[in-house]
Amino acid sequence: MRLWIALAGIAVLVGAGIAVGLHTHDTTTDPPVPLSTVMTTITDGHAASAVMTPSAAGSTIEISTDSGATQTAYYPAAFAETLTNTLLSHHVMTTTATPDADRSWILTVFVSVVPVVAILTVLVWFTRRGIGSSIGGFKKGRGQSLGDIPTTRFSDVAGADEAVADLNEIVAFLKDDSHLRALGASAPRGALLVGPPGTGKTLLARAVAGEAGVPFFALAGSDFVEVFAGAGARRVRDLFDRARAATHAIIFIDEIDAVGRSRGHDTADSAERDNTLLALLHEIDGFASTGVIVLAATNRADLLDSALTRPGRLERNIHVGLPDRKGREQILRVHFSGKPCERQLDLAYAARRTAGFSGADLARLANDSAIIAAAAGHDQITSADVESALATIALGRARTSALVDDADRAITAWHEAGHALVAFVHPQASNPVAVTITPRGPAGGATWTDNADRAFVSAAAASAQLVVLLAGREAEKLHLAGDFTSGAASDLKHATELATAMVTEYGMGTRLAVTGASDKAVVAEVNSMLAAAAQQAGALLASHHDALAALAAGLLDDEDLTGPQVAAIIESHPPLT
């Protein structure tokens, strides 16, 4: 509010100054007349004398007529020479006057000085409000925590049992380090939480401080990056001084790769970042005999400087990975707790469907399910709401307004039925958990399987995945009497990528040596693998033609089928002998 008052006052003063300056400049004897009137008086021979007053604000000419009258007019600077020649040619006594300094000094002062004063006023205001002061220190904001004791506990964290076990040792030290010191062991100075985005690294760090009951100082690595020389280092010292005053505390630096990258890159901002990193290393070394522990998080540990992760600094590397099926179910139970859900809601089944989801993704699933239930007017979250939320996250919102031709719906149904059937009957493939032909995003349909929780993929499983990927195209050929559509473009792309990796990376082809994907022999082997997979898919579909047709009919009727429904349809139609 004070800033706006100050700016308004400056604006008033500027306006007043300009008005005064113009007023003082316009103190002429008579009102100005058109320049053409003055020129006529001169050429008619009625001008007795003239006074020309050049000025940047507007030059004037004042003539006295032979009758004693006075005429004043403005003239442009470019017209001065012509006007002078006209006066001299008509023998008019002409003089040139210097602008009165007293008339223009106010305008000059206001135009040149006041803008500078206004800019300085704004800068001082921003500095006092925190932008300038934050160069050398911190102001709480942007989700930062500067000394609060969190209420988060390990019971609020699910799906990260191994990370919790590692961090419990830090909690034990913060609570009571006497036993540790009695054995001659030194306390850990720091730990690095490494994992994909959304896996709960910040939540774990808060839980450590909450379990130990110590202050929590949290900032992002980008908060230390400044364009001002020395600003990042001052921020580091300020943060660590605050934590040191608390005796026992947790300092958490999220996205530490923003400030802790490997040195040696000669870029415009590398010098300032290197200085900040050196300050950070120095401060961590200064915690040897204190109860302050540094936790940092990143998803790019490969970018960090080796001096930051050596023993005695961020010496512990704690992996926080994507949760497995059991962890996903635990996380879903945490996020669905407190929400009204139907008794039939199967979170274990939802966990099977969410392979590859992070904790943040699962939190979004729970929230989106509640939103969809509210939009549908449900009093409780139903399984259908969860299914809809999951499909929306994976593929996009359903295109209910899309006009899909009956022939295209049938092709899509046969295509997805082919994927589902082969995934079910192939002994090495993962079972389908859901199939849909509801258009979502760019996809006309989708088939989900439960294969993403495997730590390793065998050659047989990878080959089976190729067969499942190409089954949609082969099912179209059965439906269209040998013809097929462009709907298998994405399947062919993924199948080609997988087959290429099998040959060039996994050693699952005829050669063991790792080679380039553009090698002619590699291309030939990939084509051979894809052709064999397509042939196997076609044979499986032909021997289960009745089940394939029944699956396609079921999808055309209901648009969505669950894994148990797919199994029931296939098992009710035995293969051809």
Summary of the structure (lengths in Angstrom):
residues: 577
radius of gyration: 39.6
end to end distance: 86.0
largest distance: 129.1
contacts: 1796
relative contact order: 0.06
helix: 54%
strand: 13%
